[in-house]
Amino acid sequence: MKSFYHLLGNTIISTITNFTVWFGLTFFVYLETRSVFTSSLVAGIYLISVALSGFWFGSLVDRYKKKHCMLVSSVISLAIYSLGFAIYLLAPSAAFKSPASLTLWVFIPLLLLGVIVGNIRGIAMATLVTILVPEERRDRANGLLGTASGIAFLIVSVISGILVGLAGMYWVLLLAIVMMVLTIIHLWLIPVGEAASVPSEGKASQIDIRGTLVVIRAIPGLLALIAFSTFNNFLGGVFMSLMDPYGLSLVSVEVWGLLWGLLSLGFIIGGLAIARWGLGRNPLRAMFSANIVIWAICSVMTIQPSIVLLMVGMFIYLCVVPYIEAAEHTILQKVVPRERQGRVFGFAQSVEQTASPLTALMIGPIAQFIFIPFMTTGRGVELIGGWFGSGSDRGIALVFTITGIIGLGMTLLALRSRFYRRLSQRYLSGGAGDPQPSPQASHAPHLASIEAER
């Protein structure tokens, strides 16, 4: 547990670094170009890259020592941020103002790559919880991971808007370089005993999607859970693409950054609540209850053009979100064989994140050319403009409201489904996350289970 707490602190440093670059880049691109379409493309590129990389990152975590994977990812991010800083210093300021600028579209993917490489850490940490933390405390450990993200989110939300407002990406990248150096030094000194982990089988060097699917299909309801999370992320892509443009239509970038700093207390509160009380006997029930709350909130938080209403809604939203991630991790850590957890976590990340890029790429043009005109000069002004409001910001708000209603309806349907009952029974009856006798032996009951289901 001592090593886990040190890794937790190191993760906070790393997350602060990567979130600062990600938030700063998002703010910077929108403020320089003033294009919602460009902002949605940035989000889409990021999410597509996350979706494609998860399979490979998971196989690396299964094949190599987790600490080594974390170190290599930090070194790569450091090199990329340094190169990005050099480009920013050498390029003329006008090169970042046009959405058609070649320099801008070299700069954006480069920095996003540095952030994406850091996702190796998330997969590695999820598997290290299985290795370093006793089963009865894993839900609380996952809650602490959510708290770590909340602490990082709070710090980043406060400083990223201020840094971009003061000097564009200059201080963002300089801070990222310094913080990444500190992360590497600290991580190098942390002793992590991974001898208890199960050796990977021969195909661990490969992505091996087929073998991973065998494991997932053999666990009743697990594939459906991943599909449900994928649908949630399909809707979640709306918020990633449009939240900043909507918020920046209500307040300045400095105020928006400070408000997100306060909102990130929700992540911390939610994570600490899980660390203190856990997720209960059935984490799946906690996960669905959390989804009901967040989609109900999303249905009403933009119903009026009020920064107070938006902030109250987002605060509740962020208090509840840690329950969803912690519940999914706790379930996978118990029911998935340890030697496959890296690839299953990577598979889940890739599949679940595949939906968000589609939304992010689609929702920008949809909002720009359909909903915004609908609420500025179209029929929406006459139909609902009297109480909902009119203008470009209300077009974005209408997208949020519709998204929340759809998400709430789908969650209620999933809660009544057969997969919910089957996965709950599997979790409560015992899992496979502890060491297995051998890879071959661990797959036998899974294959038998598939045949029994047929």
N, C-alpha and C positions, 0 to 999 in steps of 0.2 A: 504493500500500500504506500510505503514511503516513496518508492520509485514512481508510482502512479501520480502522487501529488506533485512531484517534481515535473513530470511530463505534462501535467495539467497546467502548471505555471508556464512552462515553455510553450505550450499550445496557445496560451493567452497572448504571449509576445508575438508569436507567428501570426495569429489571427489578426491582431492589431495591424501588423505590417501589411498583410494582404488585403484586409478590408479597407485600409487607408488608400491603397492604390486603386481598388475597385470603386469605392465611393467617390474618391477624388476624380477619377477618370470620367465617371458618369456625370458628375456635376460639371466638370470642365467642358466636355463635349457639348452638352446641352447649352451651357452659357455662351460658348464660343459660336456655335452654329444656329442656336435657337430653332432647332428642327426636332420635332417629336419623332419623325420618321427615322432620323439618324440615331436618336437615342434608342429606339426600338431595335435597330440593326445592331447596335453595340450589345444590347442585352441578348439578342438572338445569337450572335457570334459566341458570346460567353457560354450560353446554355448548350449550344450545339457541341462546343468543345468539351464541356463537362460530360455530356451524354456519351460522346465517343470515347473519352479517355477512361471512364470508369471501369470498363471490362479489363483494359490493360493494367491500370493501376492496381486493381484487385489481384491480378495474377502475380504482379511484382511483390505485393505484400505477402502473399502465400509462399512465394519462392525464397525470398530473402528475409533477413532479420528486420523486424519492424523499425528499430532505431536507425539502422543503416538507410532504409528507405526514406525516413524522415530527414536524415542529414543530407542525403543527395538532393532531395526536393528543395531544401533550403538553399543549398549552394547554387542550384540552377536558377532559382528565383533571384538570388543576389546578383548573379551575372546578368540576367535579363533587365533588372531594374537599373543596373549601372549603365547598360547600353541605352536604355530608354532615356535616362538622364542626359547622356551625351547627345542624343538626337534632339532632345528638347532645348538644350543650350545652343546647339549649332543652327537649328532651323529658325527662319524668320517667324515672328509672331503671326503674320498674315497667313502662314501655311496651315494654321489650325482653325481658321475661321470659315472656310468653305467646305461644305459636305462632300465636294468633289475633289478635295485636295489629296494628292498621292501621299504626301508626307503624313497627313492625318491618318490615312488608312494603312500606313506602315506602323505608325506609333500605336494605334489602338490594338491591333492583334498582338503586337509584341508584348505590351504590358499585360494584356489578358492572359497570355501564355504564362507569364510569371505568376499570376494569381492562380491559374488552373493547376499548375504543377504542385501548388500547396495542398491540393485536394488529396494527395497521397496521404497526408497526415491524418485526415479525417477517417479514412479507411483503416489505417494502421492503429489509430487510437481506439477505434471500435473493437478491433480484434485484441488489442492489449488489455482491454477491460476483462475479456474472457480469461486471459492468462494471469493477470495480476490481482483480480478482485474475486472474492468468493461469490458463489452464485446468489446467495441470499442478499448480497449488497450491491449487485450489479445495477439494479434499477436506480439506486441512489447515486452510484458512480456515473451513470448516464445523465442523471439530473445535474451533477457537478459539471459535466461537459457542457450542458446547456447553460449553466451559470457562467462558465468560462467564456462562451460565445457572447453572452450578455454583457459581461464586463468589457470585453473587447469592443463590442458594438457600441457601448456607451462612450468609451474613450474616442473611438473613431468618428462617431456621429458628431461629437463636439468639435474635434479638431479638423476633420476633413473639409467641412464647409468654410471654416475660418482660413485654413491654409490655401484653399482654392481662391477664396475671395481676396486674399492678400497678394498672392503671387502666382496664380495659376497652378501648374504642376511642379514648380521649382521645389518648394518646401515639402510637398508630398513625396517626391522621389528621393530627396535627400534624407528625409526621415526614414523612408523605407529601407534605404541602404544601411543606415546605422543600426536600425532595429534588427535587420536580418543578420548582420554580423554578430550582434549580441545573442541572437537565437542559436546560431550555429555553435558558438563557444559554450553556451550553457548546456545545450543538448549533448555535446561531445562529452561533458563531464558527468552526465547522469548514468548510473549503473542500471542496466535493464537485464535481468536474468530471464532469458527466453528459452532456457533449456527445457522448461516444462511444456513448451509448445510441441504439437504433433508434427513430425517431419512431413514435408509435402511429397506427394506422389510424383511419379516420373513426368507427368504432363504439366507440372506446376509452372514451367517456363512458358507454357502456351496459355492463351486466353481460355480455351477449353469451354466454350459456351454450352456445348452439348452435355458434357459431364455435369456442369453446374445446373443445367435444366433438369437433369435426372434427379439430383438432390432436391431441388425446389418442388418438382412435381410430386415427389414422394411424401412431402409433408402436406397433409390435407389443409387446404385453404391458403397456403402461403403464396402461391402464384396469384390467387385472387386478391390477396392483400397488396401485393406489388402493383397489380392492375389498378386497384382503388387509389393507391398513392400516386400512380401515374396520372389518373384522371384529375386528382386534386392539383397536381403540378401543372396540368393543362390549364386549369383555371388560374393557378397561381402566377403563371406567366404574365397575366394581365397586370397584376400589381407590380411586378418587377419592371415592366415596360412603362407604365403610366403613373406610378405613384410620385416619382420625382417631378415630372412636368406638372402634375396636379398640385402638389404641395408648393412648388415654386410659383404657381399662379396665385397663391394666397399670401405668401410671405417671401422675404428675401432669402438668398442662399445662406447667409450667416444665421438668420433666425431658424431656417429649416434645419440646418445642421445642429444647432443647439437643442431644438425640440426633439430631434431624433436621439440626442444624448440623454434627454430625460425619458423618452419612450423606452430606451433600451433597458431601463430599470425593470421593465416588464419581463424581459428575458431572465434577468437575475432573480427576480422574485419567483418566477415559475420554476427555474432550475433549483433554487434553494428549497422550495416547497417539496419538490420531488426528492431532493437529497435528505430532507427531514422525515417525510412521511411515506416516500415511495410511491408506487403506482397502484397499490392495492393487489388483491389476489389475482386479478385478471387484467394485465396491461392492455389487452385489446379493447376491453370496455372503456378504459380510460382514454384510449386513442379516439374512439368514435364519439365519446362525450365531448372531447376537445374540438373535434371537427364540427359538431353541431353548434358549439358556441362561436367558433370563428366565422362560420358562414352566416350565422344570424347577425353577427356584428357587421360583417361586410355589406349586408343588405341595407343597412340604415346609416352607416357612418358618413356617407357622402350625399345623403338625401337633401341636405341644405348646404350652401356654400359657407361653411363655418369651420375655421381652423380648430376651434374648441371641440366641436363634434367629431372632427376627424381625429384629433389627438386622443380623446377619450376612447373612441372605438379602437384605434391602433394600440393603445396601452393595454386594453383587455385582450386584444388579439395576441400581442406579444407575450402576455403572461401565460397564455394557454398553449402557444406553439411548442414550447419545450416538451410538453406532455406527448405530443405526436411523435417527435423524433425519438425521445427516450423510450416510448412504448415499442416502437418498431425495432429499435436496437436491442432492447431487452428480450423481445420475442426471438429475434434471429440468433442472439447469443445463446439461447437455451435450446432451440430446436434444430439448429444447423450444426453438423459435425465441424469440429474446430479446424481441421485441415482444409476445409472448404470455405471458411468464413470470409476470408479476404475476397475471394471471387464472388461469393454471394452478395456481400456488401457492395462490391464494385458493380455486379450485375444489376442490383436493385437501384444503385445510383444512376447507372447509365439508362436503364429502361424508364425509371421514373422521371429523369430529367429530359428524356427525349421529347416529351409533350410540351414542356415549357418553351423551347426554342420555336416550335411551330406557332404557339400563341404569340410569343414575343415578336416574331417576324410578321405575323398576320395582323396583330392588334394595332400596331402603329398606323399602317395604311387605313385600316378599318375605322379607327378613331379619327384620323386626320380627314378622311374623305367621305365618311358616312355620319358618324355620331356628332362630330363637331359642327358640320353644316346643318345637321338635323336640329341642333339646339341653338343655332345662331340665326339662320335665315330660313330654316325648313319648317315642316309641320310640327316639330316638337315644341317650338315656341308657343304655338297656339294651343296644342293639346295639353301640355303639362307645364309650360313655362311660367304660368301664373303662380304656381306654388313651388315648383322645382327650381325655377330660375332659368335664365338663358345665358348664352355665351359659350365660348370654347371650353372653359373649365367645366361647365355643366354637361357638355358632351362627354368629357372624360368621366365625370361623376356618374353619368347614366350607365356607362360600361361597368363600373364597379358595382352598382346596385344590381344589375342584371346578373352579373357573375356570382354575387353572393346568394341570390335566390336559387340559381341552378345548383350551386354547391350544396346548399342546405337540402334541397330535394333529393339529390343523389346520395348524400350521406344517410338520410332516413331510410332510403330504399336498401342500401347496403347493410344497414344495421339489422334488417329483417331477413337477410339472405342466409342460405345454407352455409356458405363459406365462413361466415362469422361464427356460427355455432361449431363448425368442424375444427377451425383453427383454435378456438377457445378451449375445446376439449383436448386437443393435442398438447397445448401449452400446459394445461392443468394436470395432465396425466404424466408429464415428464418429457424431457427433451434430449438432444444429442450433442449439446454444446461442449460437454466435457470430453476429455481425451478418449479416443477410440482405440481398440486393440490394433487395428491396421486399416489402411485405406480400403483394402478389398473387403474386409469384414464389415466395415462401416457402411458400405454401399449395399450389401446383401439385403438387410431388412428393408431398405428403401425400395429396392427393385421388387421385393416381395409385396410391399405395400401397394405399389402401383398395380400389380397383377390382381391383388385382392379387391382393389377398388373397381377394376374392370369387371 
